[in-house]
Amino acid sequence: MKVDAPTPFARKKDLSLPLFSARVQAGFPSPADDHLERSIDLNEELVRHPAATFFVRVKGESMMDAGIQSGDILVVDRSLTPTDRKIVVAMIDGEFTVKRFRNQEGRIFLEAANEQFPAMEISGDQELVVWGVVSFVIHPAR
């Protein structure tokens, strides 16, 4: 799965939207509660470290079993340490990709979340740069 070149986070303005105190039922409907709890700013909800955050758009199907589809936007935080099983945006030999980071007894793998794509073990002759850890996935409701 490839990603477009990173776009750095640049907060242009607040994006405050209403947050209602009622929980939305995923089962049977409940009586409406139209009390506005407060406003939330999506910048604050999605971006924990503004100076270290960037966005990328995904191309491909290798991470679909992790809920990441082609066309989704990833919020990526460079200040987070890539630990075992985290989803990362990495550059391998000059090409961007998004995969699950695996560290198994000192051996580094990048794993797809689609059984049609094999895991890649990073060898000593490959250049791997982890650009950041994926903190959120933004996609349309399907």
Secondary structure, DSSP 4 states (H G I P E B T S, - for coil): -EEPPPEE----S--EEEEESSPPPSSS-------EEEEEEHHHHH-S-GGGEEEEEEESSTTGGGT--TT-EEEEETTS---TT-EEEEEETTEEEEEEEEEETTEEEEE-SSTTS--EEPPTTS-EEEEEEEEEEE----
